[in-house]
Amino acid sequence: MPSNFFTPVEEREKIFYTELVQCGVLHEKAFTAAKILASGQPDELLSFEERKVVKDACEKWFVKNKLYKR
């Protein structure tokens, strides 16, 4: 079900950044990944380096989140 609330890009960046840092992603990488994720751009428009940063950060988040839920 779609949400009726609009979350500004800056707020989404803060949320992504906080989640990534809490799971052990380095601050610089978390900041870059959060900015990319919050922008909402499709993968096709991202450069190889941007995709790699996001993939690395999200994989680390996924592993830590999975361990936390156990």
C-alpha positions as CSV (number, residue, x, y, z in Angstrom):
1,M,0.0,0.0,0.0
2,P,1.5,3.3,-1.0
3,S,2.2,5.8,1.8
4,N,0.5,9.2,1.8
5,F,3.5,10.8,3.5
6,F,6.3,12.4,1.7
7,T,9.8,12.1,3.2
8,P,12.3,14.7,2.1
9,V,15.5,13.5,0.6
10,E,17.5,15.0,3.5
11,E,15.5,13.0,6.0
12,R,16.0,9.8,4.0
13,E,19.7,10.5,3.8
14,K,19.8,10.8,7.6
15,I,17.9,7.5,8.1
16,F,20.1,5.6,5.7
17,Y,23.3,7.0,7.1
18,T,22.2,6.2,10.7
19,E,21.3,2.6,9.8
20,L,24.5,2.0,7.9
21,V,26.8,3.5,10.6
22,Q,25.0,1.5,13.4
23,C,25.8,-1.6,11.5
24,G,29.5,-0.8,11.2
25,V,29.9,0.8,7.8
26,L,32.6,3.5,7.8
27,H,31.3,7.1,8.0
28,E,32.6,8.1,4.5
29,K,31.2,5.1,2.8
30,A,27.9,5.4,4.7
31,F,27.5,9.0,3.8
32,T,28.1,8.4,0.1
33,A,25.8,5.3,0.1
34,A,23.1,7.2,2.0
35,K,23.2,10.1,-0.5
36,I,22.9,7.7,-3.5
37,L,20.2,5.6,-1.9
38,A,18.1,8.6,-0.9
39,S,18.3,10.0,-4.4
40,G,16.3,7.1,-5.7
41,Q,18.2,6.9,-9.0
42,P,17.9,3.6,-10.9
43,D,20.9,1.4,-11.1
44,E,21.4,2.1,-14.8
45,L,22.1,5.8,-14.1
46,L,24.8,5.1,-11.5
47,S,28.5,4.8,-12.2
48,F,30.4,1.6,-11.5
49,E,32.0,3.2,-8.4
50,E,28.7,4.3,-7.0
51,R,27.1,0.9,-7.5
52,K,30.1,-0.7,-5.7
53,V,29.9,1.6,-2.7
54,V,26.2,1.0,-2.3
55,K,26.5,-2.7,-2.8
56,D,29.4,-3.0,-0.2
57,A,27.5,-0.8,2.3
58,C,24.2,-2.7,1.9
59,E,25.9,-6.1,2.1
60,K,27.6,-5.2,5.4
61,W,24.2,-3.8,6.7
62,F,22.4,-7.0,5.6
63,V,24.9,-9.3,7.4
64,K,24.9,-7.2,10.6
65,N,21.1,-6.9,10.5
66,K,20.7,-10.6,10.0
67,L,22.9,-11.4,13.0
68,Y,21.1,-8.9,15.1
69,K,17.7,-10.5,14.4
70,R,18.9,-13.9,15.4
